[in-house]
Amino acid sequence: MSRHDLVHARIEALDKPEEFVSDSTVPDVRILPHHQGYRIEVPGGIFANVDEENRSIVMMIPRALLEGDCFTAWIPFSSLLRIFFSIELPKRNSGLLMHASSIETTQGAQLFLGPSGAGKSTVCDLGGERNILNDEVSILRRISGSWVVEPSPFFSRETRENRAIRPGPVAGIHLLTQSEFDSLESLSIPQALAPFMRCIMNFLDGPEVAERLLELSTDCLMAHPATRLYFTPTPAFWSHIEAD
């Protein structure tokens, strides 16, 4: 990690949180200009101030949540972090936050994309002894022209075992389809682009944002052509992914 990637982060407790009414196109989220950066607001009087000039983020969370159990405190913290990553990775032209699970194999990181219910957690359950980078939200980064998957804290199941601790180079990108048989279907970039982009976590709109997401998505799919993975709820599909 270079000095350019470093961000100073701090959490502060709020004794009297203020509520807000969201006017965002994304429900329950509001992103506003703030001093030298922007402000992220989510329900419950929880917000974060991002100072882009000084490369810092201050997260303000009600004291009652911070003084509760660890899981309760993690929920608002996780929400702010997801939104922050979804904004900053594309803005720095360095990656994407994806609705995807990701698993280490001997070939590298396998990325499994799909909406809720597509089977992202299921493929992790069927991963055997393979280490899991994430079972729900994956950090896809472009570093010196190469794409890697970073370990992510955004697990759907906090008790998930076999967690990976190191990033892995992308070895495969798979769009999930539950089926009565197991197979891989190669996809062209035009076939894969729209479903790939639907799996990007994004809380902003506008032509510049769309252009940046399109460029990153196209670059990733050119480097790593996607497949459609048809799979049954058994580990048999791994023989297709690891055939080489």
C-alpha positions in Angstrom: 0.0 0.0 0.0 1.4 3.4 -1.0 1.1 6.6 1.0 -1.5 7.7 -1.5 -3.8 4.9 -0.4 -3.6 5.8 3.3 -6.6 7.4 5.0 -6.8 8.7 8.6 -9.9 7.4 10.3 -11.5 8.2 13.6 -14.8 7.3 15.4 -16.5 9.7 17.7 -19.5 9.1 20.0 -22.7 11.2 19.6 -24.7 11.8 22.8 -27.6 13.5 20.9 -27.9 12.1 17.4 -30.0 14.0 14.9 -32.3 12.2 12.4 -32.6 13.2 8.8 -35.0 12.5 5.9 -33.3 10.9 2.9 -33.8 12.5 -0.5 -31.3 10.1 -2.2 -32.2 7.9 -5.2 -30.8 5.1 -2.9 -33.2 4.7 0.1 -31.9 5.6 3.5 -28.7 7.1 2.3 -27.8 10.8 1.8 -24.4 12.1 0.4 -23.8 15.8 0.6 -21.0 18.3 -0.1 -19.2 19.1 3.2 -16.2 21.5 3.6 -13.3 19.9 1.7 -15.1 16.7 0.8 -18.5 15.1 1.5 -20.8 13.8 4.2 -22.4 10.4 4.4 -25.7 10.1 6.3 -27.6 7.0 7.2 -30.7 6.6 9.5 -30.2 6.7 13.2 -28.3 9.9 13.3 -25.2 8.2 12.0 -22.9 10.0 9.6 -19.3 10.4 8.5 -17.4 13.5 7.3 -14.8 12.8 4.6 -12.1 15.4 4.2 -10.6 14.6 0.7 -7.9 17.3 1.0 -6.5 15.9 4.3 -7.4 12.3 3.5 -9.4 11.7 6.6 -12.8 10.3 7.6 -14.5 10.9 11.0 -17.4 8.6 11.7 -20.0 9.9 14.2 -22.0 7.0 15.8 -24.5 7.3 18.7 -22.9 6.5 22.0 -25.7 4.0 22.8 -24.7 1.9 19.8 -20.9 2.1 20.6 -21.5 1.0 24.2 -23.7 -2.0 23.2 -22.5 -5.4 22.1 -19.9 -5.6 19.3 -22.3 -6.8 16.7 -24.7 -3.9 17.3 -21.8 -1.4 17.1 -20.5 -3.0 13.9 -23.7 -2.5 11.9 -23.6 1.3 11.5 -19.8 1.2 11.2 -20.1 -1.3 8.4 -22.7 0.7 6.6 -20.6 3.8 6.6 -17.5 1.9 5.4 -19.4 0.2 2.5 -20.6 3.6 1.2 -17.1 5.1 1.7 -15.4 2.3 -0.3 -18.1 2.4 -3.0 -17.3 6.1 -3.5 -13.6 6.2 -3.1 -12.5 3.1 -5.1 -14.0 4.3 -8.4 -13.1 7.9 -7.7 -9.4 7.0 -7.3 -9.8 4.9 -10.5 -8.5 1.9 -8.4 -11.4 -0.5 -8.0 -15.0 -1.4 -7.3 -17.1 -2.6 -4.4 -19.1 -5.6 -5.6 -22.1 -7.6 -4.6 -20.0 -10.8 -4.9 -18.5 -13.6 -2.8 -14.9 -14.4 -3.4 -12.8 -17.5 -2.7 -9.1 -18.4 -2.9 -8.1 -21.3 -5.1 -4.7 -22.5 -6.3 -5.2 -20.4 -9.5 -6.1 -17.2 -7.6 -9.3 -15.5 -6.4 -12.6 -16.7 -7.9 -15.3 -14.0 -7.9 -19.0 -15.1 -7.8 -21.4 -12.3 -8.7 -25.2 -12.0 -8.3 -28.0 -10.2 -6.5 -29.4 -11.3 -3.2 -30.5 -15.0 -3.4 -28.3 -15.8 -6.4 -26.1 -18.2 -4.3 -23.1 -16.1 -3.2 -23.2 -17.6 0.3 -24.0 -21.0 -1.0 -20.8 -21.3 -3.1 -18.9 -20.3 0.1 -20.7 -23.0 2.1 -19.6 -25.5 -0.6 -16.0 -24.3 -0.7 -14.6 -27.0 1.5 -11.2 -26.0 2.9 -10.7 -23.1 0.5 -10.2 -19.8 2.2 -13.0 -17.2 1.7 -12.2 -13.6 0.9 -15.8 -12.6 1.5 -19.2 -14.2 1.3 -21.3 -11.2 0.3 -19.4 -7.9 -0.6 -16.0 -8.1 -2.2 -13.4 -5.4 -2.8 -12.1 -5.6 -6.4 -9.0 -3.5 -6.9 -6.8 -2.5 -9.8 -3.2 -2.2 -8.7 -0.5 -1.3 -11.3 -2.8 -2.5 -14.1 -3.6 -5.9 -12.5 -6.9 -6.9 -10.8 -6.9 -8.4 -7.3 -9.5 -9.2 -4.7 -8.8 -7.8 -1.2 -10.0 -9.5 2.0 -13.2 -7.7 3.0 -14.8 -7.3 6.5 -18.3 -7.2 5.1 -19.3 -10.8 5.8 -22.9 -11.8 5.9 -22.1 -14.4 8.6 -19.8 -13.2 11.4 -19.0 -16.8 12.4 -17.8 -17.7 8.9 -14.5 -19.8 9.2 -11.6 -20.2 6.7 -11.3 -16.4 6.2 -8.5 -15.3 3.8 -6.0 -12.8 5.2 -4.2 -11.9 2.0 -5.3 -10.4 -1.4 -5.4 -12.7 -4.4 -5.1 -12.1 -8.1 -8.3 -12.5 -10.0 -8.5 -15.9 -11.6 -12.1 -16.0 -12.6 -15.3 -14.0 -12.7 -18.5 -16.0 -12.6 -22.2 -14.8 -12.9 -24.3 -17.1 -10.8 -27.3 -19.1 -12.0 -28.8 -21.8 -9.8 -29.6 -24.8 -12.0 -30.2 -28.6 -12.1 -26.8 -29.1 -13.7 -23.2 -27.8 -13.4 -21.5 -26.0 -16.3 -19.6 -22.9 -17.3 -20.7 -20.8 -20.3 -18.1 -18.3 -21.7 -19.5 -14.8 -22.1 -18.4 -12.0 -24.4 -17.8 -8.5 -22.9 -21.1 -7.2 -24.2 -22.9 -10.2 -22.7 -21.2 -9.8 -19.3 -21.0 -6.1 -19.0 -24.6 -5.2 -17.9 -25.0 -8.0 -15.3 -21.5 -7.3 -14.0 -22.3 -3.6 -13.6 -25.6 -4.4 -11.8 -23.5 -6.0 -9.1 -21.5 -2.8 -8.4 -22.3 -1.1 -5.1 -22.9 2.5 -6.0 -24.6 5.3 -4.1 -23.9 8.1 -6.6 -25.3 9.1 -10.0 -24.4 11.4 -12.8 -22.5 10.9 -16.2 -19.0 11.2 -14.7 -19.8 8.4 -12.2 -21.3 6.2 -14.9 -18.4 6.8 -17.2 -15.9 5.8 -14.5 -17.8 2.7 -13.6 -18.1 1.7 -17.2 -14.3 2.1 -17.8 -13.4 0.1 -14.7 -15.8 -2.7 -15.6 -14.7 -2.9 -19.2 -11.0 -3.0 -18.2 -11.7 -5.8 -15.6 -13.7 -7.9 -18.1 -11.1 -7.4 -20.8 -8.4 -8.7 -18.4 -10.6 -11.5 -17.0 -13.5 -12.6 -19.4 -16.5 -13.7 -17.4 -18.5 -16.9 -17.4 -22.0 -17.8 -16.5 -21.8 -20.5 -13.8 -24.8 -22.9 -13.7 -24.5 -24.8 -10.5 -26.3 -27.3 -8.3 -26.2 -27.0 -4.4 -23.3 -29.5 -4.3 -19.5 -29.0 -4.6 -19.5 -30.6 -8.0 -19.3 -27.2 -9.8 -15.7 -26.8 -8.5 -14.5 -29.3 -11.0 -15.5 -27.0 -13.8 -13.8 -23.9 -12.3 -10.6 -25.7 -11.3 -10.4 -27.8 -14.5 -7.2 -26.2 -15.6 
